[in-house]
Structure formats: structure tokens, C-alpha cells
Amino acid sequence: MNRLAVLRWLLSGIRGLLPVLGVSVLARVLQQLLGVALLVVAAAAVVAAEPPTWALAGWLVGIALVKAALRYLEQYAGHWVAFTALQRLRELFFARLAPQAPAATQGRAGAELTERATRDIDRVEVFFAHTMPPAISAVAVPAIALLWLGAAVDARLALVLAPFAAAAIALPFLAGGASWRGARAVAARRGALAARIGDDLQGIREVLGFGIQHARLDALDGADRALTAARSRDGALQGVRTACVTALLGGSLVAVLAVAADGADALLALAVAAGLWTPIRGVDAFASGLDTAFAAAARVREVVEAQPLVRDDTATTGAGPAGTGPAGSAPPAASAPGIVLDRISLTYPGRARPALDAVSLQLAAGDWSTIVGVSGSGKSSLGALLLRGWDPDAGTVSLDGVPLTALPLDALRRRVALAPQQPVLLSGTVASNLRLAAPDADDARLLDALRTVALDDWLAGLPAGLDTPLRERGVDVSGGQRQRIALARALVAEPEVLVLDEALSQLDGATAATVRARLLERHPGLTVVEITHRADLVPDGSPVVVLDAGRVLETGLAGALRATGGAFASIEARAR
Ligand SMILES: Nc1ncnc2c1ncn2[C@@H]1O[C@H](COP(=O)(O)OP(=O)(O)OP(=O)(O)O)[C@@H](O)[C@H]1O
């Protein structure tokens, strides 16, 4: 990705804001011209060698006040554009990120993504607020001021100053490639550092538990040193550039003194030259920040433009919940109520072996089916397909005869709920966590769900009942309570299909049995797909699918499979 591509992309996002940006540019040009005028009027008064008058003071104060007002307008309009553009960029970032989950957000990517979503987007502000106005005024103000100097004072002095001004404006761009590479290196190392800090914070218990804090700190220091080295190279380049610009501006004053024949003309030319320092220095200031802003924008764009693994085609084709799928898609694989997987294969990005390989099976509506298999056999992958956490590379998953790809994603995820093994509770109260998927649910529904998961006694002991705050990531509840709150949260949404992915694994046997019994008793029509390695807890009458290395090994009722002494029986023996 080069700077031109990033520039085009950023500009395409602010097209409607350009008139306001124009106001900022105009205000800046005028206020900087007034800055030159202020010095020239003062110099002219010195040249006139007359005592100061009220009229002169009035002029100076008037110019200063108008300049201040224009400066305010320039800043206000520029920042209004910048913050509106940043708001749009944030909205775009999250809108494009959501369909890329969970692939885009899992594991190490988390903290790195946060860096892109927050600080990288903030860094783009430099481009929106501090680039175009200084770039245009850096050319316009010297051009106008030197034209005036040439016409009204002495053309030779204007010609002497012009090359200095031109060189000082062009200089910041001469190290273009090196500066861009430097800015990208700094941005990448900053991202790597953020990812490392994120890992260490998430895994703080493991780090302390294994006593590896010193090794982790050393590694963190290493990442920090790499960032410092990249910033030093970048800073050295900036330092040399700024020094050269300063030398050029100083040199312009010496050149005026060297060629001026007349003291009065020299004073006016010096006033113009000094007045041009601010607009010309503005180029150096934004050039330093511009590559940083472009590098940050390039990282944001990588996320925004990434192809989502799961796409909601119904949003563009207009297919509704009962639709038969986007034009050209395969006809429904099955018309039976419940879930049908038809020759499903899934290989994760970067993996050679498929996690699921030509899996075909049927899970009847209203049944409590169980998927068992050893670790890594593909159980969770199968569960994730049911609510389109991932899409298969081949084959079709259908719900009640309709391919999942023909259902709007929102509707699908309302009908199919997942209770994961390691759920995350958000900061908020018990009630706000339970209402995540059903914001309109009343308290009675929440209490009902908590009773089903056997948390009614726990709730009764809480100081503020449903309004009791839960801390971020649910650290003040036990693992088993967290799993049950997550299960209750799924039930509050009143799904048709409930996927339990080892969702009761942290409960003691008696509590898990109570939760199963209450689920069966209170939700008789619910289709449950339970993923577990505890084959010994599966009742004889439950339909079972045994997976191994991504393939279906056995299907049938648990009791019958136990009797045959095959794969299910040996997994059961291992679980005991
Ligand atoms: N997000 C992912 N990216 C890459 N590979 C993955 C991902 N998730 C799972 N896998 C791989 O896919 C295979 C199946 O994993 P899956 O989690 O579905 O198995 P599982 O039977 O649920 O295992 P467990 O009982 O240990 O949870 C494994 O080899 C695993 O390493």
C-alpha cells in the first residue's frame, strides 16, 4: 500500500466535508497574510521614523484581532472536519470488523486490533486537521507576500527570498521514501508492543503462576527497544530536516542584508521574510506527522478492507428469513425440521489439515443431541458453523430446510444461541449481562433463566439482586457461575436451537445434572446440540454423533452405541 493509495482512500471519506475544509484553508491563508502584514506595518512605521500614533496602534490592534478571529475559524473548521471524519472512520472500522469476527478478533490479534481501533484512528487526525490548510497556505502565503514585496518595494529582494522559501517548502519532502518506511516501521513496532502488553495482561495469572515475569519483562523490553530504535531513526531524519529548514530561513535574512541597497527596503524585506517563517515551518511540522498519519491510516485500512469470512448476502439480495437463498445458490439441502449438515468441510486459514472433512449429519428439531470426540476432533468447529461463526469451505448447513447463508445473520443468531466453554461477561450488572441478546426482556424472564441454570439461590444472596454489578470479564464470579450466567443469557434470548459447547464443564456433577434436568423440563421444544467429551454423562436415549479428526465415526442413540463397544464406548471409558 503506498501513500497515494492511502491519500485517495482518506479523501474519498471526506468528500462532503471539503467545503468546510475550504473555509479552514481560506481562514489560514488570510490570517497568515495578516501575520506578515502586522510585521510590515510595524516595519513601515519604523521606516517612517515618526512618533507612534493612535491610528497606527489602531491598525496593529485591528489586524491582530482579525488575525485571532481567523485563527479561531481555521482551527474550528479544520477540527470539525477532522473529528467528523474520525467519527466516520471509527464507525466504518467497527461496521467492517463485526462481520470478520471471530477470526479477526481472536487471540493475539485482540490488543493489536485495539491499538488500530483507538490510537491509529486518532493519529489520522493529523491528516484531516493539519495537512491541507498548512500545505496550501505554505505555498499561497509566500507567493502573495513575495509578489507584493516585488511590486511595492524591490523586485530583487523578492527574487532573493523566493529560492530560500521554495527550498524550505520542498525540503521536508525530499526524504519521502525513507520517511514513509520509517513511519511504517514505527507503526508496526507499536502494534507489536501493544499485542505483547495485551497478551501479558490477559495471561497475568499464568505469567505469575509460572514465575516467568522476568522473562516476559525482558521480552517486553526487547519489543520496546525495537520501537525506540525505529523512532530514533525516524526522529533523526526529522531533526536533520528541521535543522535544514531553520538554516534556510536564517540564510534568507542574511541574503536580504547582503543584497539590499537601501536600509528601509531591507527592513521591509526582513519583515516579510520573518513573517514567512510561520507558514513555511508549518510544512515541516505537518510533514513529520503526515507519514505517521498515513502509516496509521494504512493499518486501519487493512482491517476495513479485509474480506469478511462470513458475509451476509441477504442484506444485498433481499432474501428474508423464509427466503430460499441468494440467486444462484444451491437449493435447500434438506426439508426436515432441525439441522442438516451436508458434506461439510472446513479448513482454517493457514492450516493444512481440515478441521471438518466431508461431514454429513442430521440433528432433529426438539432433540437433545450430543457431539462427542477427543480433543481436537472438530466438535467446537462444528458448533461454530451452526451460528455462522465460520462458514464451511464446501457443503451446506441448513436449519429447517433453509441454508444458513440464506438467512439474515441477525435472524440466524437470534434463532441459534451459543453457550461457550469460556464465556466473557461484560462490565455491568447481572441484568445488563443477561439482556445482551434480548434488551427488551423483562425481569421475570431473567429470573426464569437464572432459575433454569440453578442460580436462583445465588441471586437471592446478592446485595442488589439483578442490579448487582459484575466486574469486567466477570472476575468476581466463579468459573462455573460464569458459565451458568452465559447459559442463562442464551436462554433469555429464547432461541430455537441452543448450542452448548462444553458449557457445563466447570460445574460439579450434581449442579450440572440439575441444570440439564431443568433445561429439559422448562424448555421441552428446544433443540439442544451439546458438545462434550463427557460421554459418560450422556443419557441412553440421546442421539449422539462421534467425531474423530474432523470425520463422523459413529451416529446413533447413546445406549445402542454403548452396547456396541465402538468409538463412543472407548471415549466414555477415557472420560471416567
Ligand atoms: N480458529 C482456529 N484457527 C486455526 N485452527 C483452529 C481454530 N480453531 C480450531 N482449530 C483447529 O481445528 C481443529 C479442530 O478444533 P476444534 O476446536 O473444533 O476441536 P474440539 O474437538 O472442539 O477440541 P476440544 O475438545 O479440545 O475443544 C484442531 O486441530 C484445532 O487446532
The ligand as a MOL file (V3000), in Angstrom:
LIG
                    3D

  0  0  0     0  0            999 V3000
M  V30 BEGIN CTAB
M  V30 COUNTS 31 33 0 0 0
M  V30 BEGIN ATOM
M  V30 1 N -9.5050 -20.5360 14.9390 0
M  V30 2 C -8.7630 -21.5710 14.5490 0
M  V30 3 N -7.7520 -21.3710 13.7130 0
M  V30 4 C -6.9900 -22.4020 13.2910 0
M  V30 5 N -7.1760 -23.6700 13.6610 0
M  V30 6 C -8.1820 -23.9450 14.5190 0
M  V30 7 C -9.0240 -22.8970 15.0140 0
M  V30 8 N -9.9360 -23.4440 15.8330 0
M  V30 9 C -9.6870 -24.7620 15.8630 0
M  V30 10 N -8.6270 -25.0460 15.0740 0
M  V30 11 C -8.0740 -26.3860 14.8040 0
M  V30 12 O -9.1180 -27.1870 14.2820 0
M  V30 13 C -9.0740 -28.4790 14.8150 0
M  V30 14 C -10.4130 -28.7980 15.4990 0
M  V30 15 O -10.5510 -27.9260 16.5900 0
M  V30 16 P -11.8730 -27.8740 17.4830 0
M  V30 17 O -11.7070 -26.7790 18.4740 0
M  V30 18 O -13.0390 -27.8400 16.5990 0
M  V30 19 O -11.7920 -29.2910 18.2140 0
M  V30 20 P -12.5670 -29.7820 19.5100 0
M  V30 21 O -12.9630 -31.1830 19.2210 0
M  V30 22 O -13.6360 -28.8340 19.8890 0
M  V30 23 O -11.4140 -29.7550 20.5850 0
M  V30 24 P -11.5360 -29.5270 22.1800 0
M  V30 25 O -12.3520 -30.6240 22.7380 0
M  V30 26 O -10.1040 -29.5900 22.6130 0
M  V30 27 O -12.1510 -28.1760 22.3620 0
M  V30 28 C -7.8980 -28.5250 15.7720 0
M  V30 29 O -6.8100 -29.0830 15.0780 0
M  V30 30 C -7.6310 -27.0710 16.0760 0
M  V30 31 O -6.2680 -26.8610 16.3090 0
M  V30 END ATOM
M  V30 BEGIN BOND
M  V30 1 1 1 2
M  V30 2 1 2 3
M  V30 3 2 2 7
M  V30 4 2 3 4
M  V30 5 1 4 5
M  V30 6 2 5 6
M  V30 7 1 6 7
M  V30 8 1 6 10
M  V30 9 1 7 8
M  V30 10 2 8 9
M  V30 11 1 9 10
M  V30 12 1 10 11
M  V30 13 1 11 12
M  V30 14 1 11 30
M  V30 15 1 12 13
M  V30 16 1 13 14
M  V30 17 1 13 28
M  V30 18 1 14 15
M  V30 19 1 15 16
M  V30 20 2 16 17
M  V30 21 1 16 18
M  V30 22 1 16 19
M  V30 23 1 19 20
M  V30 24 2 20 21
M  V30 25 1 20 22
M  V30 26 1 20 23
M  V30 27 1 23 24
M  V30 28 2 24 25
M  V30 29 1 24 26
M  V30 30 1 24 27
M  V30 31 1 28 29
M  V30 32 1 28 30
M  V30 33 1 30 31
M  V30 END BOND
M  V30 END CTAB
M  END
